[in-house]
Amino acid sequence: MFKQWKNVDIKKELFGGLTSFFAISYVIIVNSMILSEAGLPPELSVFGTIFISVIGCLLIGLLGDVPIILTTGMGVNSFVTYNLVMDMKMSWQEALAISFMASIICLIVAVTPLIDKMNDSIPESLKHGITSGIGLFLVLVGLENGKIIVRGEQTFMELNSFTNPDMLLTLGALVLTLFLFLKNVQGSFFIGIIIMTIIANLLGLVDVGQNNFSLSAIKDYPDVVAKLDFSSLFSIKFLLGTFSLAMILIFESLGLMNGLLPGLSKERFKKASIINAGVMMFSSILGTSPTIPAAESSTGIQEGAKRGLSSVVAGVLFFVSIFLIPVLSYIPSSALAPVIIITGCLMMSNIQHIDLEDFSDWFSPFLMIVMMGFSMSISSGLAFGFVAYPLVKLFSGKRKELTPTVCIISFLFFCYLLAKVWI
């Protein structure tokens, strides 16, 4: 099994896997807390997050042989919570069923020539717009969870009072995490969370009883396993949710895979995409949100990781983290918010790849970005961006830049916006 790594630099792969794990380890906590707002018990969904990360990393490492971390996606979990459950009024069981169906669509795309056709046909500006829009969405979620912004009396949001202890703790955590991150300290996010957690507990700012993270809770974990609810399978809301999530998963995965592994051959790209889609299906069965390639995989790649051994190392570390679950109940939202904010900021850096001098290229992703953020709806942002793209190209006399694939997707998103009237 390990003959494929006979001539690799073992030290770099091990160090790369360790670095990637510490860079993404916050997802164990953050994903569970975000899904808790959808009704999933955080003390149970945390096991799903860990188990699917172990499975994802081991499969992509052993079979795909690429240095990618597969774990629950930041932004995807927000869509499940804030859009499917809160906005569309679905239960978390229905949301997991939608995740499963969307993953099947992703798998169909991955095993057919559609993956290459879509990857080649979708404009780069829209791919980067999706990642950047989700980034802005996450920044706003982090600011809200950290109590930096609150609902205003005269506006929909305003700056919180500087007398609020949660806000002050978040700002302190943000300064510390930024310092560690910009100093290129390995595991800066993880270290920032630990230090601010200690400070918050010493100051008595954490209500330990607010969460019930405990290793003993694993006996109740089956309560969230295979609880998919397909009762509304043919309803408009279910179909719209499935289509929207599938689009997010497909385009977010394509964008991240291209960004992390730009020189990957088509054969390896396709194989990695199939593994990614397969793991997505298992995530909903295990009681958590879908997986995608983690942007934090780049930290391990920058440390020299080039093969799947680094992913296997990360998978083993995810498994070990099971025994540290009791510590999670002592971690406040203020310690996590900076990680969400900075992660969103990093995702927004994709704006640099959009041609800002060509308005016909820039307007559609811009509309996508601001609509995702200020409507707090990822699917609506996707819809507005894709619908606007062919219109802008037609109006600017650049009809030749349109592809049939883009036009079909744009039409489907237009139908999605029309169908929103009946939701």
PyMOL commands that set and color helices and strands:
alter all, ss='L'
color gray80, all
select helices_A, chain A and resi 3-5+10-24+27-36+42-62+76-87+92-111+114-121+124-145+165-182+188-202+208-210+215-224+236-260+266-285+297-302+309-330+333-353+359-374+378-395+399-401+404-422
alter helices_A, ss='H'
color red, helices_A
select strands_A, chain A and resi 70-72+149-150+158-159+291-293
alter strands_A, ss='S'
color yellow, strands_A
deselect
rebuild
show_as cartoon
